[in-house]
Amino acid sequence: MEEFIGANLLTLITFIPLLGAVIVLFIPRDKLNAIRWTSAFFTFIPLLLGIYLFINFDRNVPGLQFVVRKPWIPQFNVEYYMGIDGLSVLMVLLTVLLSFLCIFASWGIEKGAKAYFSLFLLLETGMLGVFLAMDFFLFYVFWEVGLFPMYFLIGIWGGPRREYAAIKFFLYTLLGSLFMLVTMLILYFHNTPHTFDIPKLIEMRSSYPVELQRILWLALYIAFAIKVPVFPFHTWLPDAHVEAPTPISVILAGILLKMGTYGILRFNFPLFPHGTQYFASFLAYMGVINMIYGALTAMAQRDMKKLVAYSSISHMGYCLLGMASFKESGVIGGALQMFNHGTITAMLFLIVGVIYDRAHHRDIDRFGGLAVQMPVYSGIVALAFFAAMGLPGLNGFISEILVFIGGIKAFPIRTIVSVSTVVITAAYLLWTIHRMFLGKLNEKYKDLPDINGRELFTLVPLGIIVIFVGIYPPPVINIMRETLLSIIKIATGG
């Protein structure tokens, strides 16, 4: 049994949610609990497999592990080629964890529950496939698979302006997909024999002319920057977050944004090393702009969900600055920020969902004194906010300080300027705590119940990770280090 799982681990972890999506469709719509628990089961199995993968992953090997490779469309050299390395293993673990927790955060979904949970499971398959595909054609298929469920999950189960937000998300992402498609086809026809094999395309990097590298680097950058999102492609994100149901906001910020930075590291850096070096300074500038712009805009928000959305734009800027530094500490810090931000922002959006379910609004200024009425909830909010501030002892601090260490070596002025983000972030988060939780309790909310057991179940695991990685980060740093050093070496021509 263990041998079978080892040989087919990546296939199982990717397609078990898809199997669950099909099974959910056959459950009668009035059997709401059966739909919920079936969905939970088909996200729990990938979670177990993800933990197995994390434990059994060889930290000393920079290349691919648990490889599955079969012919798919042999006439065009398209393969079912899946593999995992240190860059993708944490993203897979984060995806299966958040997907499982978000099923329980979706317990209140009753309208069209069968379609909702089925689409959610399909979305999980798409996200996992993106992180595991080693064939560019297969990668593109999974990238598009994740687009359609998210469109419907926002457009049907979202807020009052859900149709507008869903269409905006769809059009922005589709535009990025077109740039990716063109790049994929150019690379396919440039090489002989024609191939979509990503490691092979990387091996042939020296055959790509300098000008072609720059053009294709920019094309892929646009595709992935829209997903991150990088300024000025960011405008879809606040709309999508505000209108999306809470669990979908968690997935959107926790996983989908990381697909953008993952794509830059997976494709731009090793495929086009000259282009990467040429645009490194530009990438660092965009990282700093994201950090400061996102933080300043977050400070101006009254809607708690929109505040968290703009904070995500800011925190993803750390990833870009760290990656652009080409320094070990910076690149590791940027990649670690992808994982850490996924856990922190998941907590933040779940926290927003808890108060919205009770008060039916997210206006920060209309609350006050909630710490007295909801002490447990307030404590969890404080933990998540302090982690987002980068407080020492919590995981946000580790990734941010590594980014600054790497950035100061490569871009000293830009990094010094970007450090101001730490102060701005602390300002808007502390101000939010002050307005919502301190002072006199608003009489309107004197009967609000504290956080319940199901909500704690979704938040406590993330809180444990935030604290554990903040105190002892080597397990997550070591698992990605060799792969990232290999990518740095290729990108710098070493």
TAHU-V238224 format. One record per pair of residues at least 6 apart in sequence whose ideal C-beta (glycine too) atoms are under 6 Angstrom apart, sorted by the first residue. I is the first residue (numbers start at 1). J is the second residue. D is the distance in whole Angstrom. If there is no record, write none. Layout:
BEGIN
i: (I;I)
j: (J;J)
d: (D;D)
END
This chain:
BEGIN
i: (9;10;10;10;10;11;12;13;13;14;14;14;16;16;16;17;17;17;17;18;20;20;21;21;21;24;24;24;24;25;27;27;29;32;35;35;35;39;39;40;42;43;43;43;44;46;47;47;50;50;50;54;57;59;59;62;62;62;64;64;65;66;67;68;69;70;72;72;72;77;77;78;78;79;81;81;82;83;84;85;86;86;86;86;87;87;88;89;90;91;92;94;94;95;95;95;98;98;99;101;102;102;102;104;104;104;105;105;105;105;106;109;116;119;119;119;122;123;123;126;126;126;127;127;129;130;130;130;133;133;134;135;136;136;136;137;147;151;151;153;154;154;154;154;154;155;155;155;157;158;158;159;161;162;165;165;165;168;168;169;169;172;172;176;176;179;179;179;180;183;183;183;187;188;188;191;202;202;205;210;213;213;213;214;214;217;217;217;220;220;224;224;224;225;226;227;227;228;228;228;228;229;230;230;231;231;231;234;237;238;238;241;241;241;242;242;246;246;249;250;250;253;253;254;254;254;257;258;261;261;268;269;269;269;270;270;273;273;273;276;280;283;283;284;284;284;284;286;287;287;287;288;288;290;290;291;291;291;291;292;294;294;294;295;295;295;295;297;298;298;298;298;299;301;302;302;302;303;304;304;304;305;305;308;308;312;315;318;318;318;319;319;319;321;321;322;322;322;322;322;322;323;323;325;325;325;326;326;327;327;327;329;329;329;330;330;330;331;331;332;332;333;333;333;333;334;335;335;336;337;340;340;340;343;343;343;344;344;344;346;347;347;347;348;350;350;351;351;354;354;356;358;364;364;364;367;368;368;369;369;369;370;370;371;371;372;373;373;374;376;376;377;377;378;380;383;385;386;387;387;387;388;389;389;389;390;390;390;390;393;394;394;395;395;395;398;404;407;408;469)
j: (66;66;68;82;132;68;49;46;49;125;128;129;42;45;46;42;121;124;125;125;42;121;118;121;122;35;38;117;118;118;34;35;114;113;113;114;117;103;117;103;121;99;100;103;100;96;96;100;92;93;96;93;89;478;479;482;483;486;83;85;84;84;83;82;81;80;78;79;80;194;195;137;196;135;134;135;132;134;132;483;479;480;482;483;265;483;131;479;339;131;131;339;342;127;128;255;254;346;124;458;247;250;251;454;457;458;246;247;350;458;247;116;157;149;152;153;149;146;149;142;145;146;146;255;142;142;143;259;139;142;198;196;184;196;198;196;173;166;170;248;162;165;166;240;244;162;163;166;245;243;244;243;243;243;239;240;243;236;239;236;240;226;236;223;226;219;222;223;223;216;219;220;201;194;196;204;270;271;271;274;272;274;275;275;278;268;272;275;267;268;260;263;264;233;233;259;260;257;260;261;316;237;286;290;289;290;293;313;309;306;309;249;305;309;305;306;349;353;349;346;349;312;345;342;345;346;316;338;319;338;276;276;487;491;487;490;490;491;493;491;324;320;324;321;324;411;414;320;317;320;321;414;418;313;317;314;317;418;421;421;310;313;314;314;421;424;425;310;307;310;311;428;428;307;363;364;365;362;352;362;364;352;362;348;349;345;341;337;400;403;334;337;338;403;407;330;331;333;334;403;406;331;334;406;407;410;488;492;406;409;410;402;405;406;403;406;407;484;488;402;484;399;402;403;406;403;480;484;399;399;395;396;399;462;465;466;387;388;396;462;384;459;462;384;458;459;381;384;451;455;362;448;432;435;436;436;439;442;439;440;441;436;437;378;437;441;441;448;450;450;451;450;451;437;459;463;429;394;394;396;466;396;425;426;429;396;397;400;422;470;466;470;466;469;470;473;415;415;415;476)
d: (5;5;5;4;5;6;6;5;4;6;5;5;6;5;5;6;4;4;5;4;3;5;4;4;5;6;6;5;5;5;5;5;5;6;5;6;6;5;4;5;6;5;4;5;6;4;5;5;6;5;4;5;5;5;5;4;5;4;3;5;6;6;4;5;5;5;5;5;4;6;5;5;6;5;4;4;5;5;6;4;6;4;6;3;6;5;4;6;5;5;5;6;5;5;6;5;5;5;4;5;4;5;6;6;6;5;6;4;6;5;5;5;6;4;6;6;5;6;4;5;4;3;5;5;3;5;6;5;4;5;5;5;5;4;6;4;5;5;5;5;6;6;4;6;5;5;6;3;5;4;5;4;5;5;4;5;4;5;6;5;5;5;4;4;4;4;5;4;4;5;5;5;6;5;6;5;5;6;6;5;4;5;4;5;6;6;4;3;5;5;4;4;5;5;4;5;3;6;4;6;5;5;5;6;5;6;6;5;6;5;5;5;6;4;5;5;6;3;4;5;5;5;4;4;6;4;6;5;5;6;6;5;5;4;6;5;6;5;6;5;5;6;4;6;4;5;6;6;5;3;3;5;5;6;3;5;4;5;4;6;5;3;3;4;5;4;5;5;5;4;5;5;4;4;6;5;6;5;5;4;5;5;5;5;6;5;5;5;6;5;4;5;6;6;5;4;6;4;3;4;6;6;4;4;5;4;6;5;4;5;6;5;4;4;6;2;6;5;6;6;6;5;3;4;6;6;6;6;4;4;4;6;5;5;5;6;5;5;6;6;4;6;5;5;6;6;5;6;6;5;6;5;6;5;6;4;5;5;5;5;3;6;5;4;4;5;6;5;5;5;5;6;4;5;6;6;5;6;4;5;5;6;6;5;6;4;5;4;6;5;5;4;5;4;4;5;6;4;5;6)
END
